[in-house]
Amino acid sequence: MPAPDLLLRLLEARGPSGFESEPAAIWREAAATFADVSVDDMGSSVARVRAADAGAPLLAVFGHVDEIGLIVTHADEQGYLSFRGLGGWTPEVLVGQRVEVLSREGPVPGVVQVRRDPSRREEKRAPELNALHVDIGARSREEALAAVRLGDPAVLAPAPVQLLNGRLASRALDNRLGAYIALEAARRVAEAGDARCHVAAVASVQEEVAGDYLGARTSAYALRPALAIAVDVTPATDVPGGDATETGEQRLGGGAALLRGPGADARIFELLREAADAEGIAWAVEVSTGRSHTDADAVVASRAGVPTGVVSVPTRYLHTPGELVDLEDLEACVRVVTAFARRLDPAAWAPPLG
């Protein structure tokens, strides 16, 4: 299975938290071919597919469009750039990586390296983030700051690569996958033309920073959905050291991961499961013991509460430049969200009051 062209375009776009305009524009361009498209003041994008009944309830499907990145905080006298993370990083995965600093004049290439410390053997101890710097080739602070500004973001440079057995490796799978799935499910609902509930796909922003899910929080408040689904990625357990005893077995090729437990509405879980079984879609249970750590955590608490489910793609090596998925699982997630939306009974999901 080749990777969809739209997904590859989204993965190649640069969009760390707070700077999502490039992938968001690609997403809206694709959405405009079948839906009513809007963008809010936060930068989150919405694609609406309307049911025949104007008074039908609204299902919102959230997939955050931002990726983890870096942000420039300082340039020293030799021109080396200090940075901090936009989102959670394991510092050792950054050492030696090529990056692109997103300056006002366009991307500035550089490499991440670690400060030399003759008092210890670097291979014996993982570096801290504050021991790393970006080298863009500048010879002085003045030259560095002529090329980039403090507060410029950066992303890792590796491009998507298709592997054996229909698998895809890339940066930003977390969570361009969710943004893609939300949009593709809405497109298929529009194409089918038989949905009895309105569907709004949301490419939300700033999920990866601060744990506040800012884009989803404001979008859910504005949309006032009767119910919602958050689409994200979840750590695959079929890797060396993977532990299925924590949240259940999530393996590549195992299908869509459906969240069950606190933070996920029990009715929506059952409807997702029923839709998957009816359509012959592979799925597995992901167990929650509290928060989902997805946009759902903001959506479920919007206004007086929104019944929310979570559908995830099992993904290896999260928050690295080599995140890895099986494209069959991507398709399974699209199909289960589409089937769920088309099977919804509007009488069971009255629009919220007040």
C-alpha positions in Angstrom: 0.0 0.0 0.0 1.6 3.3 -1.1 1.3 6.3 1.2 -1.4 8.7 0.2 -0.1 11.8 -1.6 -1.9 14.1 0.8 -0.4 12.5 3.8 3.1 12.8 2.3 2.5 16.5 1.6 1.5 17.0 5.2 4.5 15.1 6.5 6.9 17.1 4.4 5.4 20.4 5.6 7.0 22.1 8.6 4.6 22.9 11.4 5.9 22.7 15.0 3.5 23.8 17.8 2.6 27.5 17.5 3.8 27.6 13.9 1.4 25.3 12.1 0.5 27.5 9.1 2.2 25.4 6.4 0.6 22.0 7.0 -2.7 23.7 8.0 -2.8 25.4 4.6 -2.3 22.1 2.8 -5.0 20.5 4.9 -7.5 23.3 4.1 -6.7 23.2 0.4 -7.6 19.5 0.4 -10.7 20.1 2.5 -12.1 22.8 0.2 -12.7 20.2 -2.5 -15.6 18.7 -0.6 -16.4 20.7 2.6 -17.1 24.1 4.0 -13.8 25.3 5.4 -12.9 27.8 8.1 -10.0 28.8 10.3 -10.2 30.3 13.8 -8.0 32.9 15.5 -5.9 30.2 17.1 -5.1 28.7 13.7 -7.1 25.5 14.0 -8.9 24.6 10.8 -12.4 23.1 10.4 -14.0 21.2 7.4 -17.7 20.8 7.8 -19.8 18.2 6.0 -23.5 18.9 6.5 -26.3 16.4 6.9 -29.6 16.8 5.1 -31.3 17.9 8.3 -30.0 21.3 9.4 -31.0 20.5 13.0 -28.9 17.3 13.1 -26.3 16.9 15.9 -22.7 17.5 15.2 -19.8 15.0 15.4 -16.4 16.7 15.6 -13.3 14.6 14.7 -10.1 16.1 16.0 -6.6 15.4 14.7 -3.9 17.9 15.8 -1.7 19.2 13.0 1.3 20.3 14.9 4.5 18.4 15.5 7.2 18.6 18.1 10.0 20.9 17.3 12.7 23.3 18.6 12.8 27.0 19.2 15.9 29.2 19.2 16.6 30.9 22.5 20.2 32.3 22.2 23.1 32.8 19.8 26.6 32.9 21.4 29.7 34.8 20.3 30.8 32.0 17.9 27.4 31.8 16.3 26.1 28.6 17.9 22.4 28.5 18.6 20.9 27.4 21.9 17.4 26.0 21.8 14.6 24.4 23.8 12.0 21.9 22.9 8.5 22.6 21.6 7.0 19.4 23.0 8.7 16.4 24.6 12.1 15.3 23.4 14.5 12.6 24.5 17.7 14.7 24.0 20.0 11.9 22.8 17.8 11.3 19.6 18.7 14.9 18.6 22.5 14.6 18.5 23.7 14.6 15.0 20.3 15.3 13.4 19.9 17.7 10.6 17.4 20.5 11.2 15.8 23.4 9.4 15.4 26.7 11.3 12.2 28.4 10.0 13.4 31.9 9.5 11.4 34.8 7.9 13.6 34.3 4.7 12.9 30.6 4.5 14.4 27.4 6.1 18.0 27.7 7.3 19.8 24.3 7.5 21.8 23.2 10.5 22.9 20.3 12.6 22.4 19.5 16.3 25.5 18.7 18.3 26.5 18.3 21.9 28.9 20.4 23.9 32.2 18.7 24.4 33.0 17.9 28.1 36.5 16.6 28.6 35.7 15.7 32.2 33.5 12.8 31.2 33.1 10.2 28.5 30.1 11.3 26.4 29.2 7.8 25.5 28.6 6.9 29.2 26.0 9.5 29.9 23.0 10.8 27.9 23.2 14.5 27.2 20.7 17.0 28.7 18.8 19.2 26.3 20.7 22.3 27.5 24.0 20.7 26.5 22.9 20.7 22.8 23.3 23.4 20.2 22.5 24.0 16.5 25.3 24.8 14.2 24.2 26.7 11.1 27.7 27.4 9.9 27.7 31.0 11.3 31.1 32.4 12.3 29.8 34.9 14.9 26.7 35.9 16.8 26.1 38.8 14.4 26.2 36.4 11.4 23.9 33.9 13.1 21.3 36.6 14.1 21.4 38.0 10.5 20.1 34.6 9.4 17.7 33.6 12.2 15.9 35.4 15.0 15.4 34.4 18.6 12.1 32.7 18.8 12.5 31.1 15.3 11.2 27.5 15.4 13.0 24.5 13.9 12.1 21.0 12.8 14.1 17.9 12.0 14.9 17.6 8.3 14.4 13.8 7.4 11.8 13.2 4.7 9.3 10.4 4.8 10.5 7.0 3.6 8.4 4.0 2.6 9.7 0.7 4.1 9.1 -3.0 3.5 5.6 -4.4 4.1 3.6 -1.2 3.6 5.3 0.6 6.4 6.2 4.3 6.6 8.8 6.1 8.6 8.8 9.9 9.1 9.0 12.7 11.5 5.6 14.3 12.4 3.6 11.1 12.1 2.5 12.4 15.5 0.1 13.8 14.5 -0.2 14.5 10.9 -1.7 11.0 10.8 -4.6 12.2 13.0 -5.2 15.3 10.9 -5.2 13.3 7.8 -7.5 10.6 9.2 -10.0 13.2 10.4 -10.1 14.8 7.0 -10.2 11.6 4.9 -13.0 10.2 7.0 -15.0 13.5 6.5 -14.3 13.2 2.8 -15.6 9.7 2.6 -18.7 10.7 4.6 -19.3 13.5 2.1 -18.8 11.2 -0.8 -21.3 8.6 0.6 -23.9 11.4 1.0 -25.9 9.4 3.6 -24.8 10.8 7.0 -27.6 11.8 9.3 -25.4 13.8 11.5 -23.2 16.8 10.6 -19.4 16.0 10.6 -16.7 18.5 11.3 -13.1 17.5 10.8 -10.7 19.6 12.9 -7.0 20.1 12.3 -6.2 21.5 15.8 -3.1 23.4 16.8 -0.7 23.4 19.8 -1.4 20.0 21.2 2.2 19.1 21.9 3.0 22.0 24.2 2.1 22.6 27.9 -0.5 19.8 28.1 -3.3 22.2 27.6 -4.4 21.1 24.1 -5.1 24.8 23.2 -6.4 24.4 19.7 -8.8 21.6 20.6 -10.0 23.4 23.6 -11.0 26.5 21.7 -12.4 24.6 18.7 -14.6 22.4 20.9 -15.9 25.5 22.7 -16.8 27.2 19.4 -18.2 24.1 17.6 -20.3 22.8 20.5 -20.4 19.3 19.2 -22.9 16.7 20.5 -20.1 14.1 20.5 -16.5 13.9 19.4 -13.6 11.6 18.4 -9.9 12.5 18.9 -7.6 10.7 16.5 -3.9 10.4 17.5 -1.1 7.9 17.7 -0.3 5.5 20.5 3.0 3.7 21.4 3.3 0.4 19.7 4.3 -2.5 22.0 5.8 -4.8 19.3 9.3 -3.4 19.8 12.2 -4.5 21.9 11.3 -3.6 25.5 7.6 -3.0 24.6 5.2 -3.8 27.4 1.6 -4.9 26.6 0.8 -5.1 30.3 0.5 -1.3 30.6 -2.3 -0.4 28.2 -2.8 -3.5 26.1 -1.1 -4.9 23.0 -0.8 -2.3 20.2 1.1 -3.8 17.3 1.7 -2.7 13.7 -0.8 -4.4 11.5 -3.2 -4.9 14.4 -5.6 -2.2 13.2 -7.2 0.8 14.9 -6.6 1.2 18.7 -9.8 2.1 20.4 -9.5 3.7 23.9 -11.5 2.2 26.7 -11.5 3.5 30.3 -11.5 6.9 32.0 -11.3 9.8 29.5 -13.1 7.9 26.8 -16.9 7.7 26.6 -18.1 4.1 27.1 -21.0 4.5 24.6 -18.7 5.8 21.9 -16.2 2.9 22.5 -19.0 0.4 22.0 -20.3 2.1 18.8 -16.8 2.2 17.4 -16.3 -1.5 18.2 -19.7 -2.3 16.6 -18.8 -0.3 13.5 -15.4 -2.0 13.2 -16.9 -5.5 13.6 -19.7 -4.7 11.1 -17.2 -3.5 8.5 -14.6 -6.2 9.1 -12.0 -3.7 10.3 -9.1 -4.8 12.5 -9.0 -3.2 15.9 -7.6 -3.6 19.4 -8.4 -2.2 22.8 -6.1 0.5 24.3 -6.7 0.7 28.0 -6.9 4.1 29.8 -6.4 4.5 33.5 -6.9 8.3 33.5 -6.2 10.9 30.9 -5.9 10.0 27.2 -3.0 12.5 26.6 -4.8 13.5 23.4 -7.0 16.4 22.3 -9.8 14.4 23.9 -8.7 15.6 27.3 -9.7 19.1 26.4 -12.8 18.3 24.3 -14.4 16.1 26.9 -14.4 18.9 29.4 -15.6 21.6 27.0 -18.6 23.6 28.3 -20.8 21.1 30.2 -18.9 18.1 28.8 -18.7 16.4 25.4 -18.9 12.6 25.1 -15.6 11.8 23.4 -13.9 8.7 22.0 -10.3 8.1 21.0 -9.0 6.2 17.9 -5.3 5.8 17.6 -2.7 4.5 15.1 -0.1 2.2 16.7 3.3 3.9 16.2 6.8 2.9 16.9 9.5 5.2 18.1 7.3 8.2 19.1 8.9 11.7 19.3 11.9 10.7 17.2 12.7 11.5 13.5 12.0 7.9 12.7 8.4 7.3 13.8 7.1 4.3 12.1 3.6 3.0 11.2 1.8 0.4 9.1 -0.3 2.0 6.4 -2.9 -0.7 6.8 -3.5 0.6 10.4 -3.9 4.1 9.0 -6.6 2.8 6.6 -8.3 0.9 9.4 -8.6 4.1 11.4 -10.1 6.0 8.5 -12.6 3.2 7.9 -13.7 2.9 11.5 -14.2 6.7 11.9 -16.1 6.8 8.6 -18.3 3.9 9.5 -19.0 5.3 13.0 -20.0 8.7 11.5 -22.3 7.1 8.9 -24.0 4.8 11.4 -24.8 7.5 14.0 -28.4 7.8 15.0 -29.2 11.5 15.4 -32.0 10.8 17.9 -29.4 9.4 20.3 -27.3 12.5 20.3 -29.4 15.6 20.8 -27.5 18.9 20.3 -26.3 20.4 23.6 -28.7 22.9 25.2 -27.9 26.4 26.4 
